[in-house]
Amino acid sequence: MEKVKNILKPKPNPQQLLRDWQRRLRQECRNIERQIRDIQREENVVQKSIKEAAKRNDMGSAKSLAKELVRSKRIVNRLYENKAQLNSISMHLGESVAIARSVGHLSKSAEVMKLVNNLMKAPEVAITMQEFNKEMTKAGVIEEIVNDAVDSALDSEDIEDEIEEEVDKVLTELAGETAAQLPEAVRKEKLKQPAQAVGDAEDAEDEEDLEELRARLAKVRS
């Protein structure tokens, strides 16, 4: 009976499909924007915590937090890329529908297929794009894409360099604040001195704060 209903049910025309797809793509973009705002809000908290750890000379915590900050920034960059590609899909779909008005049906789009394939690898939108893959394949816009590999890797060979850069930014800022509060002669002398060696000792309270911040970051990034 269900098969009969599907046969009798009129197929949506290209304009209807486009409106539905573009509406869902816009919704996905709004979801990405909200996630970016949430992550960046937590990043501000982490940056303050890195500064506080550096003031305590607790460089172990500072570097650990800096690593979380670097990962978050990479996720935000990836989310911006996802949003740009979703907008590109919407634009190319509009072009496909314009062509369909003259030929009477939707034609395959290599660009849409490439973008959907890329986004199926992005963990933030992978499930949504798998649905689009099925629907667009059925509508004849793309060929079916079989891709189960989700790229969730955030760490790379250069992550340690980025961590050091984040810590250096904080130390430079702190050095500037400290120097600004000193008399001119003392300030010049301080700036000539080598950086103080720092231990990695962490008390229980600092460790709990660190874990709480990590948990909050992980929550908004998921």
Secondary structure, DSSP 8 states (H G I E B T S, - for coil): -HHHHHHHS----HHHHHHHHHHHHHHHHHHHHHHHHHHHHHHHHHHHHHHHHHHTT-HHHHHHHHHHHHHHHHHHHHHHHHHHHHHHHHHHHHHHHHHHHHHSS----HHHHHHHHHHTT-TTTHHHHHHHHHHHHHHTSS--------------TTHHHHHHHHHHHHHHHHHHHHHHTS-HHHHHHHHHS----------HHHHHHHHHHHHHHHHHH-
